Amino acid sequence: MAAQPLYKSLYLQVIVAIACGILLGYVAPEQGAAMQPLGDGFIKLVKMVIGPVVFVTVALGIAHTGAVRDVGRIGLRALVYFEGMSTLALVIGLVLVTTLEPGRHVGINLSALDTQSVSAYAEASKQLSVTEFILNIVPTTFVGAFTQGEITQVLLVSILVGLALLMLGERVRPLVHLLDQASAVCFAIVGLIMRLAPVGAFGAMAYTIGRYGIGTLLSLGELMADVYLACLFFVFVVLGLVTAAIGTNIWRVLVYIREEILIVLGTSSSESVLPRIMEKLERLGCDKSVVGLVVPTGYSFNLDGTSIYMSMAAMFVAQASGVHLSLGAEFSLMAILLLTSKGAAAVTGGGFIVLAATLAAFPSIPMTGLALLLGVDRFMSEARAITNLIGNTVATLVVARWEGTLDMTRVRRVLAGGRIDDDAVRPPLFVSPTYKESDKP
């Protein structure tokens, strides 16, 4: 069969949409800012299906593992890897921002800052505690886990249902088959929603440029450049070494998930591709149970890009405020971030709330300095969201290889662009909105 026309490629469609969004936001800022509903609408559509996708994938993944101890082992290995990578990401951000000192060249007039914009985050940070975080994981009702849109709550319910299905075995086999069919429906819906990805990317990018303007980029350009540099270093050096250690190549992994990276770039949200990345990892050769446990958990606990950003942002505020932190204070800052960052995924506006909670532990650093970051935070969110996505992709490959369930022959063939003779993972419809038989790797 002939290859599909280039204009039908989701990859190209998203690139063109992002470029058009940037152009509109720059040429006509008001019209660009008015495109916000397009981006927000697409994100809401994706979030609508995230709960059901995570539920059926995690529950089925556990139900198919074969033993409860296997679930515990996969979860423990995933958490060990997450903690190691998160710590390393914090260290990289801290070292880079301390070395380059982007905040020293800014200088701020605290009285001139919009402190009201920060007050809400400062107030919310007072409630960010270990107890609140743990309680927030537990939903008020079974259905509430899905209606509140909290991944951690859906994950808890999914694990409990999966364990129940695993323990009941053959008695609930019809229910497992029903969940399999529900999973197919969920991913069919995802395929339909992804047809709107270019529209969402266009709207989100046009709004960002129109609302904040190119000039905002220039005022704090050094901090932004340093954040992007740290993320690039983490992806190509740290994750590059990790992928090499398990027998694959980071560049080929990035090429394989290029559509998802572009969607995240346009929408500034890694959640916008959560269902797609789970499907792609299964297709790549990762065991279903590993994907079902690692990816949703990683979206809550393996936020490498967010860790890099938070350590750099906290130090940037200190530098811009003229506050010098000793080496011991910097280590204390990193230790606090290791704890507070785990609550970021469970709290609305988590990034800024975590920063506010961290700075509250250092009275010498004025929390009002966070107002400096409000204008450019949106421009840096793409870097951390993409890094989070790539980090969780690699984490799934690592845990699957650690478990001995990663089909390396299939991985190498898919990443090399070779053909796959079976569609055992999912029907072709769920691979891409524009998928055709000729698109098989």
N, C-alpha and C positions, 0 to 999 in steps of 0.2 A: 504493500500500500504506500501511496505517496505521503510524505510528511505533511503535517498540518501547516497552513499558511502562517507566516510569522506574526501577522497582526492578531491571531487568535491566541498567542502565547500570553499567559497570565503575567509572566515575568516582564515582557515588553510593555504590556498594558499598564502595569503598576509604575514602571519607570516613566512612561509618558505622562501618566496622571500626576506623579510627584513633580515633574518638571513644569507641567501646566499650573499646578497649585502654587509653586514658588513664583512663577511669572505673574500670575494674577495677584498674589499677595503683595508683590513688589510694585507692580504698575498701578493697581487700584486697591489700596489697603482696605477701604471700607467694604468694597464688594468681596474681597478676600476673606475678611473677618466674618462676613455674612454667610460664608460657606460652612461655618462650624456645625450646623445640624447634619450635614452629610457625613462628616467624620464621626460625630457623636452617635448618629443613627446606626452606622455600620458597627461600631463598638458595642452598642446595645444589642444588636442582632446576634453578634458572636457570644456576648456574655449570657444571652438568653439560653443558648444551647450548651454552654460550658458545664453547668451543673449536671444535666442528664448524661453528657459524654463522659465526664469524670466518673459518675456513679456506675454506669454500665461497664466501663473499661476496667475500673479498679475491682468492682465486685466480680466480674468474669475472670479477671487476671488471678485473683485469689482463689476462686472456685476451681480453677484449672491447675493450680500449683501442685496439688496432690497431698500436701501435709501442712498443718499449721506451723510447724517448726520452719518450713521453707519460707513462709511469709515473714516470720520474725527475723530470719537470717538475711533475707533481701533488704528488709527495712533497716536493720542494724548496719549493714554494709553501706547502704545509701547514706545514712546519717553520718557515718564516719567520714565518707568521702566529702559530703556537704560541708562538714565542719572544717576539714582540712583546707578545702578550696576557699571557703569564706574567709578564713583566717589569712590565707595567702593573699587574697584580693585586698583585704584591709591593709596588710603590710605594704603591698605594692603601692597603693594609693597614698599611704602615709609617707613612705620613703620619697616618692616622686614630688609630692607637694612640699615636703620639707626641703628637698634639694633645689627645686626650681623657684619656690617662694612667689607664686603669682600674686598673693595678697599684699606683698610689700610695695607693689607698684600702684596700688589702688588708693588707699587712704580714704577713710570715710568720716563724714560729719554726722555723728549719731543723732544730733538734733534735727537734721534734715531728712532723716529716713522716715518712711511710712511705717511707724511702729504698730499701727492698728491692724495692718495686714498680717502681722506676725502674731498678734495677741491670741488669735484663735488656736494657732498651733501650739503656742506656749501653754495655753490652758489645757488643751487635750493631752499634752505631754505629761501633765501631773497625774493622769490616770493610767499612764503606760507603765504597768508593773508586771512582774512575773505572774502574780495571781490573776490579774485582769486578762492577761494573754491566754492563760490556761482556760479560764472560764469562758472566754470568747470562742474557744474551739468547740465547746459543747453547745449545740443549738437548743433553743427553747422547746421546739417540737421537731418531729421527724421531717415534716414538710418545710418547717422554718429554715432548715439548712439550705434548701433550694431557693426559697423566696428572698432570703437576705443576700444571696450572691457571694457568700464567703466560701472560698475554696477549701479552707481548713475544716469548716463544718461539714461540707459535702464529703470531704475525704474521710472524716471520722465515721459518718454514716455508711459510706461505701465499704470501709474496712470491716465494720461490724456485720453488714449484710453478707459480704464475701466470706467471712469466717463462718457465719451461720450456714451458708450454702455448702461450704467445704465440709463442715462437721456432719451435716444431714445427709450428704452423699446422694445415693440413688433415689431417695425419697423425694428430693426436690429437683430431679433431673429435668422434668418438663419446664420448671421455672427457669433453669439455666438456659434451656433452649429458647424460651421466651425472651430472656435478656439478650441472647445472641441476635434475635430478630430486631429487638429494640435498638441494639447497637448499630445494626445496618441502617435502620431508619434515621438514627441520629447523625450518622456520617453522610447520609444522603442529603439531609438538611444542611449540613456543613458545606457540602459541595454546591448547593444552590446559593447559600449566603456568600460563598467566596467569589461568585460571579460579580458581586458588588464591591470587591476589594479595591479595584481602581477608583471607583466613585468615593469610597471612604478615604483612601489615601489622598486623593485630590482635595477633598473638603478639609481634612485635618491639616494638611500642609499649607493650603491657602489661608486658613484661619491663623495658623502660627505666625506666618510671615506678615500677614495683614495686621494682626493684633499687636505683635511685639516689634515688628520692623527689623530691617537689616541693621539699623544703627545700634540696636540693643546688643547684637552680636559683637560689635566692635568695642563697646565700652568694657566688657569683661571677657574679651576675646582670649586673653592669655589663660585664664582659668579653664575656659571651654576647650582650648587646644590641649591643655595638660590632661584634662579628663579623657578626651578622645585618645591621646597618646597612651595613657595608662591602660585603657580598654584594649587598644590594639596590641600593646605589649602582652597583656594577659591572654588574649585570644591566640596570637600567633606564636608566642614563646612558651607560655605556661601550658595552655591547652594543646599547642602544637607538640610539645614534649609528651604530654599525656596520651594523645592519640597515637603518636609514634610508638609508645611503649606497649600499646595494645595491638599494634600491627596494622594501623591504618594511617591516613594522612589528613591533617586538618584542612588543607586547601580543598581537597575533594569533598570533605564533609560540608564545607561552606558552599561549594557549588551545588551539592545535592539539595541543600535547604535554601537556595538563593531566593526562591519566590517568597518563602516565609520571612526571610531577612528584609526583603523590600517592603512587605506588608507592614512589618514592625517599624521600619524606617518611616513609612508614611503615616502610621497611626500613633506612634510613640507608645504602643502597648504590646507587650509580649503575649498577653492573654488573647489577643486577636488571632493568634495562630495556634493556640494550645491544642484544639482538636486535630488540626492538620499535622502538627509535629508528632503527635502520638501515632497517627496512622502511618506517617512516613517512616518512623522508627521501626514499627512492626514490619513494614514492607522491606526495610533495609536488612532485617535479619535478627532483630532483637525479640526475645521471647515476650509473649503477650503479658505474662504476669509481671515481668520486670518493668515493662513500659507502663503498665497500669499503676504500679506502686511508685516508681521513681519520678516520673514526669510531674504528676500532680503534687507530690511531696516537694519536689525541687522548686516548683513555682512558689512555695511558701518558705522554704528553708535554704535554697541554694541560689541566692540572688547575688551572683558575683559582681555584676555591673553596679548594682545598688550599693554593695559593700565598698567598692572602689570610690564611688561618688561620695558616699557619706563621710569617709575618712578624709577625703580631699576637701569637701565642703566645710567640715568642722575646722580643719586647720586653716583654710582660707579665711574664714571669718575671724579667727584669732590673729592671723597675720595682718589683715586689713584693719583690725582694731588696734594694732600696735602692741598686742599682747605676746610676750615671749614665753613659750612653754619649754620647760626643761625636758631632758630625755625621759626622765621618770614620769613626768606628766603626760608625755606623748604615749608612753606605754599604758598608762592609766586610761587615756582616751581610747586606745585601741581595745583594751579589755572591756570598757563600758559599751563600746560599739558592738562587740561580740555578743553581748547580752541583749542590748536594746534592739539590734537589727533583726533579731528573731521575731520581734513583735510587729515589724513593718507590714507584713503581708496580712495581718489580721485586723488592721486598723485603717479606716478610711483616711486618705491623705498621709499614709504611713511614713513616707520618706521625710517630710518636713517635721512630723511629730517626733520621729526618732531623733532627728537632729536637735530639736528643741529639748528633748529629754536628756540628750547627751551633754549639750552645752549647759544645762541646768546644774550639772555636777561640777562645773567649772565657773564659779561666780565671777572670776576675773575676765571671762569672755562675755561681752554684752550680747544677749540673745537677740537684741534688736538688729544686730548685724545680719541676721537671716534675711532681712528685707532686701539686702543686696542681691540675693540669689533668686528672688521671685521672678524677676524679669527674664532671666536666662535659663531658668530651670527647665522650661519646656524644650529648649534647644539641646540641652544635655540629656533629656530623658530618652532620646533615640539611642544614644550611645549605651546607656546602662540597660535599656530594654533589649537591644540586640545582643549585648554581652550576656545578659541573663538567659536569653534563648539559646545561644550557642553553648553556654555553660551547662545547661540542662540536657542538651542534645548529647554532648560528650559524656556527661555523668551517666546517662542511660547506657551508652555504649560500654563504659567502664564497668558498671555494675553487672551488665549482662555478660561481659567477658570474665569478670570475677566469679560469676555464678557458673560459668562454663556452658551458658545457653546461647551465646552469640554465634550465629552461623557465619564464620569468617569467609567461607567460600562465596556465600551470597553477598556479604558486605563488599568484598573486593570487586565482584562482578558488577554490582549496582553502582558503586562509586566510580568504576572505570567506564560506566556508560554502556555496559553490556546488557544483553537481553535476559529476561527471566522467563522460564518456560511454564511457570505456574502462577496462579493468582490466589494462593492459599491464604493470604492475609486478608484482603478485602476485594470485592469486585472492583473492576477498573473505574467505575463511576466515582469512587471516593478518593481517587488519587489527585485529580485535578478537574476543575470545572470544564476544561477544554480537552479532556482526555480522549484519545482515540486509540484503537488497537495498535497503531503505528508508533505510539508514544512509549510503548513498553521499553524499559531500560534494556 
